[in-house]
Amino acid sequence: MTASAQSRDFPLHRVTARRRLGPLTWAACALSALLCLSTASFANKANDTLGMAYDQAPENIDPYFNNVRIGVIIAANVWDTLVYRDPVTNEYKGQLAKSWKQIDPRTLEFDLREGVKFHNGEDFDADSVVFTLNYVSDPANKATTQANVRWIEKVEKIDQFKVRIISKEPFPAAIDYLATTLAIHPAKYYKEVGPTGMNAKPVGSGPYKIIEYIPGKSVTLERNANYFKDSPKAAGKIGKVKIRFIPDRQTQMAEVMSGGEDLIMHVPKDQAEKLKNLPHLQVLSGNTMRIVFLQMNTRDGTPAPELKDIRVRKAIAHAIDREAILKNIVGGGELINTICTPSQVGCSSDGATIYKYDPALSKKLLAEAGFPNGLSIDIMAYRERQQTEAMINYLQAVGIKAKLGFMQYAAMRDLARGNKTALTHQTWGSNLVNDLSASTPVYFGGGSDDVSRDPEVIALLNKGDNTVDPAERKKIYNQALVMISEKAYALPLWSLPVYYVANKDLNFKPYHDELVRFWEMNWK
């Protein structure tokens, strides 16, 4: 092996060796799981209860006050939106709205369905839409997902079953947001209890209703027997779904191996491949809309002032072998060169600066910046720990000692918003929205998650959000994406595939939007 090849491979070998289950450990786990099958396996099918384990817990079940993936999954199953986007054809279909039309460049008018009821018996009508969207789009109410509603100026009631949604500026992505992220609450109930009460006793109108929620522990859904028949979502077939929040990956693995759980997701590639050998399980995978990137805090007051020097940021970018990590650890997906999902309207990498793996150049840049002996820095992460550890090892190889802080997403997000992080290993699924406005501006548009706050970038992204002409819009967005890459505010990494492990008796289909649709599932 040449010296350069050794340098390229060494950091990756260290992380995979540390994180992989050894053969004896794996054999013991598999034997233990198989011994449990006679009593535990398929018990959930017998009880018509689907068991799922997930590693992150939502801070609030109200879909506007959390932005972790499990919160998005729960929201899609428990709540409805005005419009529904077919995940295969991308066709928009009426859900709580029967039809809609564009009145002028800023105004959408919706004719609403009649006869729909929320889980608590409250009737759905224009008041539900008006109160929900006006409440969450008001910055004073501090919705966690403010980026999804910041385009709304106001919502007006025309009559009991007709509303108008007026945007601050022309906003061509409006329908996609209304079809994916903007759940509708019962007005009377939400006025009474607010987000705190909605978290304690959630009420939606979707194919499943929440019958028990133990914060930080579990949430139990039950099929909504009265779900309205004209919805493009199907009525649920499985009686109950119980989601347990289990942060430890090995505990999740043991549960699904023994039959204690029927479904887990985000399983590391090497471990998912081992589980294929167990006859009672199925392993499914696919690429997703989720992108992964390393964000660098250059704000005034950053805890790592070194990051204000572009040479340090570029050194970090050149130190990481993205291709090797993608091939050996991620196991799917594709490299990205700008901070957006490639399929999103407006996403482009034309003209972007691409940071090739070059440890010698990385060391040279560090020396030029005044750090010939390297530097120390903190890196925060909340999932895909193997990937973070691989990056840490590559950084160490050029003299950058990165200390890992691994935590729940809400904790990491709040630290970043409080200007208390240096490097953050971010992943972002755009809340299902297939438009660049749901990705790049979240982290570079001047909002609470922007840790670079570049006024030129912010202005370009705002202009792109409100430009109607598709070609001009893409051109403006591309200028912002190129600027972000040139200034190395973040290192784009890859799109993230998801590996699911499920009970073989479960009919389950994964989608590119990373949304688990319980209403489509049934037992074989």
NORDAGI-V360870 format. One line per field, one symbol per residue. phi: phi as a letter, one per 20 degrees, with the letter a starting at -180 (. if undefined). psi: psi as a letter, one per 30 degrees, with the letter a starting at -180 (. if undefined). Layout:
phi=???
psi=???
This chain:
phi=.fffffffegffffffffeffffffffffffgfffeffdefmffffelcedcdbeddffbfgfecbcegfffffgfeddddfccdffeemfecfdfdebbbeebgdcddceefdnecffenffeaggffffgffffefgfelffegffcffeeacdeebgcbccddefcgcfegffffecdefdeffgffffdmgfffffcfcccffccedbcdgmdacddcgefdfffeffefffdefccdddecfefffgfffffenfcdbccmfggffffffffefedcdcbafcffdcbdededffngfcggffeffffffffffdeffffffedfmqmbfcdbeafgffgnebdfmffdeffbffffffffffencfdnbdbecdbcblfgfffffgfffffdoeedeeddbfggffgffffemddddcedcbdmlmfebggecgffdcenefeeddlefffgffffffgdeefgffffffgfffffffffelfbdfdaedfdddccgfedebcecfemeeeffeebef
psi=kleeeeeefeeeeeeeeefkkleeeeeeeeeeeeffefeekgeeeeghjkkkkkfkkkfkfkffglhleeeeeeeffflllelkjkfefgkklkcfkellljelffkkkkklklgkklfgfkkkaeeeeeeeeeeffjfffhkeheffgffkelkkkeafhklkkklelkjfgeeeeffefilklkeeeeeefaeeeeeeikjagafklkfkjjkfelkklkkjfgkkfgkfklkkekelkjkkjjekeeeeeeeeefgflfkllhkkeeeeeefffkfglkkkllllfklkljkkjglkgkfiffffjfeeeeeeeffkjeeeeeefeehaalklflilkefkkfklgkgkkkjljieeeeeeeeeefgifgalklkkklflheeeeeeeeeeeefggjjkkkjklleeeeeeeefghgldkkjkkkgghfkhkfffdefefgggafgjgehjeeeeeeeeeeegkejeeeeeeeeeeeeeeeeefhfljkdlkjlkkkklkfgkjkkllfggkjjeffllk.
